[in-house]
Amino acid sequence: MAELAGMAEAIGARDFYGVVLSALGRLLDCERQIAVRYAQFAKPQFLANNSLSAEAEEVYMRELYRIDPLLRLVRTQVRDRVMTALEMHGEETDNLYFKNLYQSARIYDEIVVLLPAVGGVWVALCLDLHDRPFKPAEVDFIRHIYPLIENLHGLHISSCLSGHRGGYLNDSQLAVMVVDAQGLPCFRNGIWSGKVSAGEEDIICSVSQGSREGVHSLDELDVVHWETLEAGNAVAPGGRIFIIERRSPGYLAVDSLFNQVTTDYRLTPRECQILRHGLRGLSTAAIAKHLDIGAGTVRNHKHRLYSKLDVTSEREVASLIFDRIFTDSARRN
């Protein structure tokens, strides 16, 4: 009850997500937590960070976010709002992400709580452990109290939209405007007020007129999208929310990087199979069993494979594929 009271008291405050994370951390005996805001076009943004080093955060924000499985989920479909890293780790295409971020940050397991917000925005509360997986009872506990956390989060957003200087809209990279059911503006955050002129606002309202939701490119860098608010919305029932985001490179499927490497280095189909299974963490014996060939044959293929790639270990292979993200970014810039 004391933790609940603390979270409720922080509604509308700049450190709301930090308070919620600390409370959940005490309930789970977990000292490392982060809160990340995911939008539909802009880069993710850290709202609180009590876990990653400054170097790890910089690497993530520079390009690693592009293979973050949570970014893929919030921009496609969120099926489960409470999950663990070990549950997500099972997907082959996400394996490179876990190897690069989780190993460098000494994360053994992580529990993720995804909270939906207006305008296609999600906030992820992440608590991680360095030495063990989360127990099923701990995950069940978070699932049990999830409706409470989501409701507090919703009240916090409503408070921010009502003009309180909270840590969700006024301190983010998003330019936000809310209009009521009659189309009259009832909220503009600081970024919107400083970024959008009256004439540009008229154009945005004209373009969106008659549509409940939509997306419109303002220029090569910025995009505005909007959606109709529910009738029960506390700030503008039946109104609409407009969000301007700066475009950023989106989610990058690791498979595309893998395919690029296999083409550039002219790997044979068997070498591709062995490389893919190796990146999943399978041992030589496990690869041999999976492909129904001898372990010696796998080792021979690995030797030729490593020679082609000019590497000596699977870790170096992962780094080689991961470097393609930075190469692609440098080429664009």
Beta strands, then each sheet from edge to edge (+ up, - down):
strand 1: 32-38
strand 2: 45-49
strand 3: 82-84
strand 4: 109-116
strand 5: 122-129
strand 6: 175-179
strand 7: 185-188
strand 8: 213-217
strand 9: 222-228
strand 10: 240-246
sheet 1: 2+ 1- 5+ 4- 3+
sheet 2: 7+ 6- 10+ 9- 8+
end
